[in-house]
Amino acid sequence: MKKAIITGATGLVGAAVAKHFSSLGVDVLCLGRQALNQEDVSRHFGVNASYLKLAMKDIESLVEQVDLINWSPGSECVFFNFAWQGHKKLTDGSFEKQLNNAIHSAESVRFAKKLGCIKFVNVGTLEETMIEKFMEGGGNSLYHSKQIDYALAKLASRDMCKMIAYLEKIDYVHTRLSVPLASNLSRGTYIAETLKKIAEGKPYDEPSNKQLFDIVFIEDVAQAYYLIGLKGKNKADYFIGTSKPATLEQYFKKLSYLVNDSSVEELDIDVAIDDDAELFDTEPLCQDTGFVVLTKFEDMIKHL
Ligand SMILES: NC(=O)c1ccc[n+]([C@@H]2O[C@H](COP(=O)([O-])OP(=O)(O)OC[C@H]3O[C@@H](n4cnc5c(N)ncnc54)[C@H](OP(=O)(O)O)[C@@H]3O)[C@@H](O)[C@H]2O)c1
């Protein structure tokens, strides 16, 4: 992978991936909606990076725009699609708004192929697998989640992109994340904000969500995408995580113990994940690319 095109490059995941690739000598073309000058571009993404201000609704002009800035994808370029938008956060907004992301993603596959990219790497979420597993189970109970429209749009994105990639003859690799976090907790989701409060010894609200999550630090995520760009297999669906999920309550408790200098061994953090273990399986990713997570949850304390 000598070159990479990255949509959503100004976001949490995209920026980390762009910077990491750039530091490894990959020539990256970053796409986002913000107006950035050359200094911003080097600071955000590193010296090997170029930037195009392009909204996903205008993705059909990508080939022309790339030409205008004299950027050439060459023969080993991989396309990474991270752009996504809800209303106030990734997961909210109307169903239409969520679904538009899937449409833009699917369109991007065509333009990636037109540009001569050899692989299209898309990002999904653990939530999509959960709703899919629920549907397959055919149970009579209701699926409880505040993210149903997001999960459905992510499934649509995965399936449309996969089909178009097949028709266009470009490799398609799907990936899923649960909770990517900046290790200094700089980006403020509810989970990052609560962990920060705990680290500062401030009170926090107990989480009501009993679901399992897998927190993975952004440096590891960036390395995973690098290896996927190099070695990820056509039609694979990789979960990027630690394979050691826990509930939010358990994560929060664990950090409280660490902050108070207590040993986490004293804390019972084993979770029965028999039913959901396959959703967090990182073995296929490890087998195909050699990726293993290097930063442990405990290491966060050093960064804070
Ligand atoms: N963060 C998580 O917890 C999580 C978990 C699982 C999966 N994911 C997936 O990972 C991907 C990246 O997430 P993130 O946390 O990095 O998100 P983020 O920080 O909110 O960044 C979203 C990125 O998408 C770009 N974008 C949004 N709408 C766009 C549009 N209409 N046209 C062009 N660019 C647009 C934004 O550009 P501007 O800033 O320029 O507007 C930004 O660069 C998403 O697909 C998300 O669903 C995230």
Ligand as a Chemical Component Dictionary entry (heavy atoms), coordinates in Angstrom:
data_LIG
# 
_chem_comp.id                   LIG 
_chem_comp.type                 NON-POLYMER 
_chem_comp.pdbx_formal_charge   0 
_chem_comp.three_letter_code    LIG 
# 
loop_
_chem_comp_atom.comp_id 
_chem_comp_atom.atom_id 
_chem_comp_atom.alt_atom_id 
_chem_comp_atom.type_symbol 
_chem_comp_atom.charge 
_chem_comp_atom.model_Cartn_x 
_chem_comp_atom.model_Cartn_y 
_chem_comp_atom.model_Cartn_z 
_chem_comp_atom.pdbx_ordinal 
LIG N1  N1  N 0  -16.498 6.575  17.306 1  
LIG C1  C1  C 0  -17.079 5.421  17.573 2  
LIG O1  O1  O 0  -17.407 5.112  18.733 3  
LIG C2  C2  C 0  -17.348 4.429  16.450 4  
LIG C3  C3  C 0  -17.739 3.120  16.780 5  
LIG C4  C4  C 0  -17.989 2.225  15.747 6  
LIG C5  C5  C 0  -17.873 2.643  14.436 7  
LIG N2  N2  N 1  -17.501 3.916  14.156 8  
LIG C6  C6  C 0  -17.452 4.343  12.771 9  
LIG O2  O2  O 0  -16.168 4.857  12.471 10 
LIG C7  C7  C 0  -16.285 5.918  11.514 11 
LIG C8  C8  C 0  -15.510 7.118  12.017 12 
LIG O3  O3  O 0  -16.039 7.484  13.271 13 
LIG P1  P1  P 0  -15.433 8.721  14.078 14 
LIG O4  O4  O 0  -15.642 8.443  15.517 15 
LIG O5  O5  O -1 -14.087 9.031  13.557 16 
LIG O6  O6  O 0  -16.443 9.843  13.641 17 
LIG P2  P2  P 0  -16.275 11.456 13.746 18 
LIG O7  O7  O 0  -15.175 11.816 14.666 19 
LIG O8  O8  O 0  -17.639 11.988 14.004 20 
LIG O9  O9  O 0  -15.832 11.847 12.277 21 
LIG C9  C9  C 0  -16.717 11.744 11.195 22 
LIG C10 C10 C 0  -15.957 12.151 9.965  23 
LIG O10 O10 O 0  -16.845 12.040 8.846  24 
LIG C11 C11 C 0  -16.802 13.260 8.129  25 
LIG N3  N3  N 0  -18.111 13.512 7.534  26 
LIG C12 C12 C 0  -19.304 13.427 8.145  27 
LIG N4  N4  N 0  -20.276 13.730 7.286  28 
LIG C13 C13 C 0  -19.686 14.014 6.123  29 
LIG C14 C14 C 0  -20.160 14.415 4.857  30 
LIG N5  N5  N 0  -21.463 14.567 4.632  31 
LIG N6  N6  N 0  -19.261 14.633 3.875  32 
LIG C15 C15 C 0  -17.940 14.481 4.090  33 
LIG N7  N7  N 0  -17.426 14.102 5.268  34 
LIG C16 C16 C 0  -18.298 13.878 6.270  35 
LIG C17 C17 C 0  -16.453 14.318 9.135  36 
LIG O11 O11 O 0  -15.897 15.420 8.428  37 
LIG P3  P3  P 0  -15.976 16.942 8.989  38 
LIG O12 O12 O 0  -15.374 16.898 10.361 39 
LIG O13 O13 O 0  -15.121 17.689 8.040  40 
LIG O14 O14 O 0  -17.384 17.325 9.002  41 
LIG C18 C18 C 0  -15.442 13.579 9.987  42 
LIG O15 O15 O 0  -14.191 13.596 9.360  43 
LIG C19 C19 C 0  -17.776 6.167  11.318 44 
LIG O16 O16 O 0  -18.190 5.545  10.127 45 
LIG C20 C20 C 0  -18.397 5.498  12.510 46 
LIG O17 O17 O 0  -19.702 5.054  12.242 47 
LIG C21 C21 C 0  -17.227 4.816  15.133 48 
# 
loop_
_chem_comp_bond.comp_id 
_chem_comp_bond.atom_id_1 
_chem_comp_bond.atom_id_2 
_chem_comp_bond.value_order 
_chem_comp_bond.pdbx_ordinal 
LIG N1  C1  SING 1  
LIG C1  O1  DOUB 2  
LIG C1  C2  SING 3  
LIG C2  C3  SING 4  
LIG C2  C21 DOUB 5  
LIG C3  C4  DOUB 6  
LIG C4  C5  SING 7  
LIG C5  N2  DOUB 8  
LIG N2  C6  SING 9  
LIG N2  C21 SING 10 
LIG C6  O2  SING 11 
LIG C6  C20 SING 12 
LIG O2  C7  SING 13 
LIG C7  C8  SING 14 
LIG C7  C19 SING 15 
LIG C8  O3  SING 16 
LIG O3  P1  SING 17 
LIG P1  O4  DOUB 18 
LIG P1  O5  SING 19 
LIG P1  O6  SING 20 
LIG O6  P2  SING 21 
LIG P2  O7  DOUB 22 
LIG P2  O8  SING 23 
LIG P2  O9  SING 24 
LIG O9  C9  SING 25 
LIG C9  C10 SING 26 
LIG C10 O10 SING 27 
LIG C10 C18 SING 28 
LIG O10 C11 SING 29 
LIG C11 N3  SING 30 
LIG C11 C17 SING 31 
LIG N3  C12 SING 32 
LIG N3  C16 SING 33 
LIG C12 N4  DOUB 34 
LIG N4  C13 SING 35 
LIG C13 C14 SING 36 
LIG C13 C16 DOUB 37 
LIG C14 N5  SING 38 
LIG C14 N6  DOUB 39 
LIG N6  C15 SING 40 
LIG C15 N7  DOUB 41 
LIG N7  C16 SING 42 
LIG C17 O11 SING 43 
LIG C17 C18 SING 44 
LIG O11 P3  SING 45 
LIG P3  O12 DOUB 46 
LIG P3  O13 SING 47 
LIG P3  O14 SING 48 
LIG C18 O15 SING 49 
LIG C19 O16 SING 50 
LIG C19 C20 SING 51 
LIG C20 O17 SING 52 
# 
